[in-house]
Amino acid sequence: MRSFIGRYPRMAIGTLIILAVISMAVAAPILFPFSPWEMRGAPFEPPGSPGFILGSDALGRDIAAGLAHGAWVSLLIGGVSTLASLGIGIGLGALAGYVGGRVDDAVMRFAEFFQTIPSFLLAILLVAIFRPSMFSIITAIALVSWPPVARVVRAEFLSLRTREFVQAAEVLGVSHFRVVWQTLLPNALPPVIVLGSLMVANAVLTESALSFLGLGDANWMSWGFLVGSGRSVIRIGWWISVLPGVAIVVTVLGLNLLGEGLQTWLNPRLSKRDMP
């Protein structure tokens, strides 16, 4: 274990950060068995006040409860939207890379159409059209995040398509579905796994930005909402915006470190270079 941590310190640090955030999200209903929207006391209580470990906001709501419950929302939206975008990107990328020809051109032009529009502006437009909700936010983030996945999978399939083991499977009469599912896809997954961890970080940032702009789900507490709610009173209660902002930064940092560590671990060349 120590040798593994020594060889992959970024992965170890990132994993510890993410495990801490997950633990906070899981323990939120136990540590704070009340709604984070509930007014619990006087407004603008500073951190360390009786009953308010991290202070209260302008309406007397507990900031610590908001952070704990908001962690669950951020991780849920980040994880589900990333899985959805990975499903779309892997499917279209595999289709383009394996079939090729006009199908490849059509899929890539479709991906370029999404990439010509700034992803955050498109996410704002989609959420505004379908009304702010957990489902619309997840759908919007998934729809703007899949093109890079499709390009990576397509490139991997084009590289693997001419390998001897793939050609041997086709000569033996293995069906196209089995060639794609059992032969090509497992060999194309390592870069997708790394990209997926980074996409979760981007999804957390996007959800926080949408909530900051007032496009979050009004039924769920989120870190972006806390940052936005405290921006107008930051001189009086700096902790209302700063503490959830720090939570966002630390979570995104942990996900990025985890992604970089996975890239080193899954890439044999990088692993050998990092060995002492």
Disulfide bonds with the S-S distance in Angstrom:
none
